């Protein structure tokens, strides 16, 4: 572990500074808009613009890195992001702030792509899991430190923006001075959205809803807590508690997903998360109980995405995983764009509590959709299994089957096989019997399209339920 940290120390340090700056900027803007009594739709629009920039930056980042290389692309993106962050201090027009947030999102995505592609290329199969686990820990640590930095500057002056600019500028230094081998240019990953929605519908539905929930939380939770009368330090503690919960839950939830079917675990996660956000929306929470509930929220909300990603990758072949990653990021980004806009509209029309009320509605829709897809996959598998059993009758209708039956006269069988003209006249001749290739060509659907790959997991789940039922019905 220590060797890996030393080997990738420059990339990890750049990640820490970059995520710290992003966390400070996101919370600062939410608190600043809430203090200025801005409409909730503007607060949600700021976060939506950021995630829209992430989506757009994924395409721009590929071209930029391919043209100038990783280090130059990172430096250029960091410079644009720094200037955009400082622009919030110069201009108070909210429409301009939306554009600045879009620019920050695009720059952040380019920097993420540089760091993650660099780690992915220079990590080998023996330490890849540890390398990316360390990367995620550093990312969550940066988010927590960002909330602590906000708590040290509760006046919401220009100091937080100066901290943001300093961190974005300093994150260039580790990569500019690194002695590691420069990675190869990125190869574009083609999007196959329709294909993957057919192959892994449960996983991508969960990814999209996770984007809606997480995007709504990051964008609107600071304003939600601030409107309840909390101080800046209390808002920072609320956000930090949620992020720490997400960090601590990653490893245990990953181990649990290796023992419980991931599709079932996602449904369980969704039900419990829905109950928690409904309680937060209804109950008048404050102080320690409020922190306890948001800690539980962080455990469940921040593990939906990794669970769905693992479910998708286990059902997709190795050569398709790069395209799958691009589709997952696009789906999450689109969900995170839409979520804050809808949630802020509900909050403006009904009240601040609708932030978590909207999340409860999202969990309900997600559970219903997952249950429907799981049921459809089980039914499709039953139909395929019945067709397969019926097709096994070919051997039973041939004379060879009679030859294998000890109750049949061997002499008669030999005569039938040598002289087929003595058989019954109503039997079809050889040229009338369709071959296997003809039968397959006459089918209207492709065998691959009949059942999605997630059906395998749904079938295993159905067989497990059947075995449990049969064991329950056995006499004692």
Secondary structure, DSSP 8 states (H G I E B T S, - for coil): -HHHHHHTHHHHHHHHHHHHHHHHHHHHHHHHHHHTT--HHHHHHHHHHHHHHHHHHHHHHHHHHHHH-HHHHHHHHHHHHHHHHHHHHH---HHHHHHHHHHHHHHHHHHHHHHHHHHHHH--TTTHHHHHHHHHHHHHHHHHHHHHHHHT-TT-SSHHHHHHHHHHHHHHHHHHT--S------------HHHHHHH-HHHHHHHHHHHHHHHHHHHHHHHHHHHTT--HHHHHHHHHHHHHHHHHHHHHHHHHHTTS-HHHHHHHHHHHHHHHHHHHHHS---HHHHHHHHHHHHHHHHHHHHHHHHHHHHTS-GGGHHHHHHHHHHHHHHHHHHHHHHHHHHHHHT-TTHHHHHHHHHHHHHHHHHHHHHHHHHHHHHHHHHHHHHHGGGTTTSHHHHHT-TTS-HHHHHHHHH-GGGS-TTS--TTTS--HHHHHHT-SS-HHHHS-TTHHHHHHHHHHHHHHHHHHHS--
